[in-house]
Amino acid sequence: MKSKTFLILIVVLCVLGLASYLTLNREKPASEKSLMGEKLFENLPLDAVAAVKITSADGGEVKTVELKKGDSGWGVAERFGYPADFKSISDLVEKFTESKIGRTFEGDPATMARLQLNLPDSQDAEADSKGQRIQLLGADNKPLVDTIVGKQRESSAGQGGQYLKKAGGDTVYLVDQSFRFIDKKPSQWIKTDLIDIKGKEVASVACVSPEDGSAVYETARPEKDKDPELKDPLADRTLKKRSVNSLFDVLSSLKIKDVAGASGEVPDEKTGFNEIPHLEYVLYDGTVYRLYPGKKVEGGDEEGYYLKVEVDYRNPEKKVEASEEAADSPEAEAVETAEVAETDTVAPPEVEILDDGKPEAAPEGGDAESPEPEPTEKEADAEPEINPEELAYEAGQLNEKLSKWTFVVTEWEHKTMVVDPEEFYEEKKAEAESEEKAD
C-alpha cells in the first residue's frame, strides 16, 4: 500500500470517529454532563426544615398531609397534632439530600404527562398524569424544597430511579433514590408505638364493670415470675391457661392504628367506653394502666376499634413480715423481758486475737473495727427501692400524654383485651367431645 493511500485512510477513520462521537452526544447538553453524579439538593439545611407538606391525587380527590415541628417535637396536623413518627420524616428528608442526578432533560407537556409530573391539583391534567408534590418548608413557611415526584424508571430501561422536577420548572431529573412508598394518608405518619410493658412486670389484671365498678373477673400472679391465675374459676369448665397468660402480655408492644380525636370529642354513643368493661393493669411498682376498649369504628378512612388509655399510681401495700408480727406479740415481749433480765450483768470486754498472738481489748462503746461484709448474692440481685413520689409523678405525666386522645386499634389488638370471662374457657362442645374420648 502506498503511503499516500495509507494517510488518506487514517484521515477517513478520524473523520468517522469524530462524526460518531458528535452523533452520540448531540442530545446531551453541557449542563447534563456537569450535573451527572451530583446531589440535587446537596445544600439542603436539615435543621431548617420545620414542616413537610405532601399533596397527592387519590381517585380524583386531592389529599394533603402536613407534618409540623413544634416545641414538643413533630406532629401530624390532620391528626390534631398527634406525635409523628420522626424516623419516617428523617428518612424522607434524607432521600432528598442523598439524591444523585443520573440524567437531566427538558420536558414538554407530553413528556410530563407520560412521566406523571403534572401537579396533583391540576384541573386540566388527566388523573394518571399527576404526580406527588412534596414540600419541605422552613420556619418562615418558605419552601426549601418544592418538587413533583413522578413515575419510577422502568427496570428494563436501566437500573431504576425516580423522575422528578422542581415545581414551576420544566427540567426533568432522573435521580437514584426511590420515592415510591411515600405515604399518602395522615394515619401512616403518626407514631404508632403506644405502650411497651413486659408481661413479667404485671402483677394483676382486673376487668371492671362500667355500671357499678365491680370486678367482672380478676387475675393475678401468686408470686413474681409465676404464671398468672384466674380468681374463682368455674369448677365445671376447662380453663385455657394460655388465654390467661396472653392477657398479661397485652401491654407489651401495644400499637395504635390511628387517632380518632381528642378525648371527649368523639361522642360516647360512638366509642362505647361507658358501656363496655375496662381492664386495669397493676404493675409491681404500683403503676396502674387502664385500657378502655370501645366499639367498632363506623365510617371514616380507617377500620378498627376505639381505645382510651389512662395511667395512675397506687402505692403498693407493705406486707408485714411474719418475724415483725411475731415481734409484736405478747409472747415475744415476755421472752424479750426474760432475756434482758438474764443479761443484766455487765459482760466482760470482748478481745480480739492479733497477728502477734497477743490479745487486745475492744474499744469501749462497740466492737473493734472490721471490714464491711461483701453483699450476698440475694442482696446483689435485690430490686432498687421503689420511690412512690417519683413513680406517681411519672404516672401523672404519662397520663397527661395518653388520656387526652381517643385511639383506634386493629381488630387483633382489640380482641386481646378480653372483657368476657367466657373466653378463658374451652367451648362446651369441645369439652364434651374430650370427655367422650376419655370415656
matplotlib code that plots the C-alpha trace (Angstrom):
import matplotlib.pyplot as plt

x = [0.0, 1.3, 2.0, -0.4, -3.3, -2.5, -2.6, -6.0, -7.4, -6.2, -7.9, -11.1, -11.1, -10.5, -13.4, -15.7, -14.7, -15.4, -18.8, -19.8, -18.8, -20.9, -23.8, -23.9, -23.5, -25.5, -28.7, -26.8, -26.5, -23.4, -25.4, -26.2, -22.6, -21.7, -24.6, -24.4, -23.5, -24.0, -26.5, -29.7, -30.3, -26.8, -27.1, -30.4, -30.1, -31.7, -32.1, -34.0, -36.8, -39.8, -42.7, -43.3, -46.3, -47.3, -50.1, -51.4, -54.2, -56.1, -59.1, -59.8, -59.6, -56.7, -55.4, -52.8, -50.7, -48.9, -46.2, -45.1, -42.3, -43.4, -41.9, -42.5, -41.5, -43.1, -46.9, -49.4, -51.7, -54.6, -54.5, -54.9, -51.2, -50.6, -46.9, -45.5, -43.0, -39.8, -37.8, -40.2, -39.7, -36.0, -35.9, -37.9, -35.6, -32.5, -33.8, -33.7, -30.3, -28.9, -30.5, -27.9, -28.6, -28.4, -29.9, -31.5, -33.5, -36.2, -39.7, -42.6, -46.3, -46.4, -43.3, -44.7, -47.9, -46.1, -43.8, -46.6, -45.1, -48.2, -49.3, -51.7, -54.3, -54.1, -57.6, -56.6, -54.3, -55.5, -55.6, -52.9, -50.6, -50.4, -47.5, -47.0, -46.0, -43.6, -42.6, -40.0, -40.7, -38.7, -39.8, -41.0, -43.1, -41.0, -40.1, -36.6, -37.6, -40.7, -40.8, -43.2, -42.3, -43.3, -43.0, -40.3, -37.9, -38.7, -36.0, -35.8, -34.7, -31.8, -31.1, -34.2, -34.5, -37.3, -38.3, -38.9, -38.9, -38.9, -42.4, -42.7, -39.8, -39.5, -36.3, -36.8, -34.3, -33.7, -32.4, -31.1, -33.5, -36.9, -39.9, -42.4, -43.6, -44.1, -47.3, -50.3, -52.6, -52.2, -52.6, -49.5, -47.3, -48.3, -46.2, -47.9, -45.9, -48.1, -47.1, -44.3, -44.6, -43.3, -45.8, -43.5, -43.8, -47.6, -48.8, -52.5, -55.3, -58.9, -61.9, -64.1, -67.8, -68.8, -72.1, -71.0, -67.2, -67.4, -65.0, -66.1, -63.1, -59.7, -56.3, -53.0, -49.6, -49.4, -45.7, -43.5, -42.2, -45.1, -47.8, -51.0, -54.1, -57.8, -59.5, -62.5, -62.5, -65.6, -65.1, -67.1, -65.2, -61.9, -59.6, -57.5, -54.3, -52.7, -55.5, -54.9, -51.2, -51.8, -53.8, -50.7, -48.8, -51.3, -49.2, -46.2, -45.6, -49.2, -49.6, -52.3, -53.6, -55.0, -56.1, -59.9, -59.6, -59.0, -60.7, -64.3, -64.6, -65.9, -69.4, -69.8, -72.5, -69.9, -66.9, -68.9, -66.4, -69.3, -70.9, -68.0, -66.0, -62.4, -59.2, -57.0, -53.3, -51.4, -47.6, -45.4, -44.1, -47.6, -48.2, -51.7, -52.7, -56.4, -57.5, -61.0, -61.8, -64.6, -66.9, -66.0, -65.3, -68.1, -67.2, -64.0, -60.8, -59.6, -61.3, -60.7, -61.9, -61.8, -59.5, -58.9, -55.9, -55.4, -52.4, -52.5, -50.3, -51.2, -48.6, -48.1, -49.2, -46.2, -46.6, -45.9, -43.3, -44.0, -41.0, -42.4, -45.8, -44.2, -42.1, -45.2, -47.0, -47.3, -45.3, -42.4, -42.5, -42.3, -39.3, -37.6, -38.1, -36.6, -33.6, -32.9, -33.1, -30.6, -28.1, -28.5, -25.0, -22.1, -20.4, -16.5, -14.9, -14.5, -11.0, -9.5, -6.5, -4.0, -1.4, 1.3, -0.7, -1.4, -4.9, -6.2, -9.3, -12.0, -12.6, -15.3, -18.7, -18.5, -16.7, -13.3, -13.4, -13.8, -14.2, -17.7, -19.0, -19.5, -23.1, -24.8, -26.0, -29.6, -28.7, -26.9, -30.0, -32.4, -34.5, -34.0, -36.1, -39.4, -39.8, -43.5, -43.4, -41.2, -43.4, -46.6, -45.2, -44.1, -47.6, -49.2, -47.0, -47.8, -51.5, -51.4, -49.9, -52.2, -55.6, -56.3, -56.6, -59.2, -57.2, -58.1, -56.5, -56.7, -59.3, -56.5, -55.3, -58.9, -59.5, -56.5, -58.3, -60.6, -63.7, -65.8, -64.5, -66.1, -63.1, -60.9, -62.7, -62.8, -66.1, -68.6, -68.9, -65.2, -65.2, -68.0, -66.1, -62.9, -64.9, -66.4, -62.9, -61.7, -64.6]
y = [0.0, 3.4, 5.9, 8.4, 5.9, 4.9, 8.6, 9.0, 6.0, 7.4, 10.8, 9.0, 7.0, 10.1, 11.9, 8.9, 8.7, 12.4, 12.1, 9.1, 11.0, 14.0, 11.9, 10.0, 13.2, 15.7, 15.1, 15.6, 19.2, 20.5, 21.1, 17.3, 16.4, 18.7, 17.7, 13.9, 12.3, 15.4, 15.7, 17.6, 19.1, 19.0, 22.3, 21.5, 22.7, 19.8, 21.7, 24.4, 22.1, 23.0, 21.4, 18.8, 19.0, 16.1, 16.6, 13.6, 12.9, 9.8, 8.7, 12.1, 13.6, 15.8, 14.8, 16.6, 15.5, 18.2, 17.5, 20.3, 20.7, 22.3, 22.8, 19.2, 17.6, 16.7, 16.3, 15.4, 18.4, 16.2, 14.1, 17.0, 17.5, 13.9, 13.0, 11.9, 9.2, 11.1, 8.3, 8.4, 12.2, 11.8, 9.1, 11.3, 14.3, 12.0, 10.8, 14.3, 15.1, 11.9, 12.1, 12.0, 13.1, 10.4, 12.3, 15.7, 16.9, 19.5, 18.0, 19.0, 18.6, 15.1, 14.0, 15.5, 13.5, 10.3, 10.6, 11.7, 15.0, 17.2, 18.9, 16.7, 19.5, 20.4, 20.8, 20.2, 17.1, 13.5, 11.5, 9.1, 12.0, 13.6, 13.2, 13.7, 17.2, 17.2, 20.4, 20.9, 24.2, 26.5, 28.2, 31.2, 28.7, 29.4, 26.2, 24.8, 22.0, 22.0, 19.1, 16.9, 13.3, 11.3, 7.9, 5.4, 4.5, 1.0, -1.5, -2.6, 1.0, 0.9, 0.4, 2.2, 5.5, 8.2, 11.0, 14.3, 18.0, 21.2, 22.8, 25.6, 24.2, 22.2, 20.4, 16.7, 14.9, 11.2, 10.5, 7.4, 7.4, 5.8, 7.8, 5.0, 4.3, 7.8, 7.5, 9.5, 9.1, 11.0, 7.8, 6.4, 9.2, 9.0, 7.4, 4.0, 2.8, 3.4, 1.2, -1.4, -3.1, -6.6, -9.2, -10.2, -6.6, -7.0, -8.2, -8.4, -7.7, -7.0, -6.5, -3.8, -3.3, 0.2, 0.1, -0.3, -0.7, -4.4, -6.9, -9.0, -11.2, -10.9, -12.5, -12.2, -13.8, -15.8, -14.8, -12.8, -14.7, -17.2, -17.8, -15.7, -17.4, -16.7, -16.0, -18.3, -20.2, -22.3, -25.8, -27.5, -25.8, -26.4, -23.3, -22.2, -21.2, -19.7, -17.2, -16.0, -15.8, -13.8, -11.3, -10.2, -9.5, -7.0, -4.0, -5.4, -3.6, -2.2, -0.2, 2.1, 2.3, 5.8, 8.7, 9.5, 12.8, 14.3, 12.6, 13.7, 14.9, 11.6, 11.0, 8.3, 6.6, 6.0, 4.9, 2.8, 3.5, 3.9, 0.6, -1.8, -3.1, -1.9, -3.6, -2.5, -3.5, -3.1, -3.3, -4.5, -0.9, 0.4, 1.9, 1.3, 1.2, 1.3, 0.2, 1.1, -0.9, 0.5, -0.1, -0.7, 2.5, 3.2, 5.1, 7.1, 6.2, 3.6, 0.5, -0.6, -0.2, 2.7, 2.7, 5.0, 4.8, 6.2, 5.9, 6.1, 5.2, 3.1, 2.8, -1.0, -2.0, -3.0, -6.6, -7.2, -9.9, -12.9, -12.0, -8.5, -9.9, -12.3, -9.5, -7.5, -10.4, -10.7, -13.9, -12.2, -9.4, -11.9, -13.6, -10.3, -9.3, -12.6, -12.2, -8.7, -10.0, -12.7, -10.3, -7.6, -8.1, -6.3, -8.5, -8.6, -6.7, -8.8, -9.5, -9.8, -12.1, -10.1, -11.5, -11.4, -13.7, -11.0, -10.2, -6.6, -5.4, -4.0, -0.2, 0.9, 1.5, -1.1, -3.8, -3.4, -2.1, -4.8, -4.7, -4.4, -7.8, -8.4, -8.3, -11.6, -12.9, -12.3, -8.7, -8.1, -9.2, -7.2, -4.7, -1.0, 0.6, 2.0, 5.8, 6.3, 10.1, 9.8, 7.0, 8.9, 11.9, 9.8, 8.2, 11.6, 12.9, 9.8, 10.1, 13.7, 12.5, 9.5, 10.1, 13.1, 11.0, 8.6, 6.0, 3.4, -0.1, -3.1, -5.8, -8.2, -5.7, -5.3, -9.0, -9.4, -7.1, -9.8, -8.4, -11.6, -14.3, -16.9, -16.6, -18.1, -21.5, -24.1, -24.2, -26.6, -28.6, -29.2, -30.1, -32.7, -34.3, -34.6, -36.2, -38.7, -39.6, -40.1, -42.5]
z = [0.0, -0.9, 1.8, 0.3, 0.3, 3.9, 5.1, 3.3, 5.2, 8.5, 7.8, 6.9, 10.1, 12.2, 10.4, 11.0, 14.7, 15.2, 13.5, 15.6, 18.8, 17.8, 16.9, 20.2, 22.3, 20.3, 22.5, 25.8, 26.8, 28.6, 31.7, 32.0, 31.7, 34.5, 36.8, 36.4, 39.7, 41.7, 44.5, 43.5, 47.0, 48.4, 50.2, 51.9, 55.6, 57.6, 60.8, 58.9, 57.9, 60.1, 58.1, 55.4, 53.1, 50.9, 48.3, 46.3, 43.8, 45.0, 43.0, 41.6, 45.1, 46.2, 49.7, 51.8, 54.8, 56.8, 59.3, 61.6, 64.1, 67.4, 70.8, 71.8, 68.5, 65.2, 64.9, 62.2, 61.6, 60.2, 63.3, 65.8, 66.2, 67.5, 67.6, 64.2, 63.5, 63.4, 61.7, 58.7, 58.4, 58.7, 56.1, 53.7, 54.1, 53.7, 50.4, 49.1, 50.5, 49.1, 45.6, 42.9, 39.3, 36.7, 33.8, 33.0, 30.1, 29.2, 29.3, 27.0, 28.0, 26.5, 28.5, 31.7, 31.3, 30.4, 33.4, 35.8, 36.6, 36.4, 39.6, 41.7, 42.0, 38.3, 36.8, 33.2, 33.6, 33.4, 36.7, 35.6, 34.6, 38.0, 40.5, 44.2, 45.4, 48.3, 50.0, 52.7, 54.4, 56.7, 59.8, 57.7, 55.7, 52.6, 50.6, 50.9, 48.5, 46.3, 43.9, 41.9, 42.2, 39.2, 37.7, 38.6, 35.8, 34.4, 35.2, 31.6, 30.7, 33.2, 36.9, 38.2, 39.8, 40.0, 37.7, 39.4, 38.7, 40.7, 40.9, 38.3, 36.2, 33.0, 33.7, 34.5, 36.7, 37.0, 40.5, 42.1, 45.0, 45.1, 46.4, 45.5, 49.1, 50.3, 52.5, 51.4, 54.5, 57.7, 59.8, 58.1, 59.6, 63.3, 65.9, 66.4, 69.4, 72.5, 75.4, 75.9, 79.3, 79.5, 80.9, 83.8, 85.2, 85.5, 89.0, 88.3, 85.8, 86.7, 84.4, 85.8, 85.1, 83.8, 85.7, 89.4, 89.3, 90.4, 89.1, 86.1, 86.7, 88.4, 87.6, 89.5, 89.8, 93.1, 93.2, 90.9, 87.9, 88.4, 85.8, 86.5, 87.8, 87.4, 90.7, 91.4, 88.1, 87.3, 88.6, 85.8, 83.0, 81.3, 81.7, 78.7, 80.6, 77.5, 77.3, 80.8, 80.1, 76.9, 78.8, 80.8, 77.5, 76.1, 77.2, 75.5, 72.2, 72.2, 69.0, 67.6, 64.0, 64.1, 66.3, 66.1, 68.0, 71.4, 74.3, 74.6, 71.0, 69.8, 71.3, 73.9, 71.8, 69.2, 71.4, 73.8, 76.6, 79.1, 78.1, 77.8, 80.8, 81.0, 82.1, 85.0, 84.8, 88.1, 87.9, 90.7, 91.2, 91.7, 88.3, 87.0, 83.3, 82.5, 79.0, 77.8, 74.7, 72.6, 69.7, 66.1, 64.1, 61.7, 58.5, 58.1, 56.3, 58.9, 60.2, 63.7, 67.3, 69.7, 72.7, 75.6, 78.0, 81.5, 83.8, 87.6, 90.5, 93.6, 96.3, 96.8, 100.3, 102.5, 103.6, 107.3, 107.6, 109.8, 112.0, 112.6, 113.5, 116.0, 117.5, 118.3, 120.0, 123.9, 123.9, 122.2, 124.7, 127.6, 126.0, 125.4, 129.1, 130.3, 128.0, 129.4, 132.9, 132.2, 130.6, 133.2, 134.4, 132.8, 130.2, 130.1, 127.2, 124.1, 123.0, 119.5, 118.7, 116.8, 114.4, 117.0, 119.3, 121.9, 122.8, 122.5, 124.2, 122.0, 122.4, 124.8, 123.3, 120.5, 118.7, 117.1, 113.6, 110.9, 107.1, 105.8, 104.7, 101.0, 99.8, 99.5, 96.1, 97.3, 98.2, 94.9, 92.9, 95.0, 93.0, 93.6, 96.3, 95.0, 95.2, 95.4, 94.8, 91.7, 90.3, 91.0, 89.2, 86.1, 86.0, 86.1, 83.2, 81.2, 81.9, 80.6, 77.3, 76.7, 78.3, 76.1, 73.0, 71.5, 69.7, 67.0, 67.2, 64.9, 65.4, 66.5, 69.2, 70.3, 70.7, 73.0, 75.6, 77.0, 78.7, 78.6, 81.1, 78.9, 76.6, 79.2, 79.0, 76.3, 74.4, 75.9, 72.8, 72.7, 76.4, 75.8, 72.9, 75.0, 77.8, 75.4, 74.1, 77.7, 78.4]

ax = plt.figure().add_subplot(projection="3d")
ax.plot(x, y, z, "-o")
ax.set_aspect("equal")
plt.show()
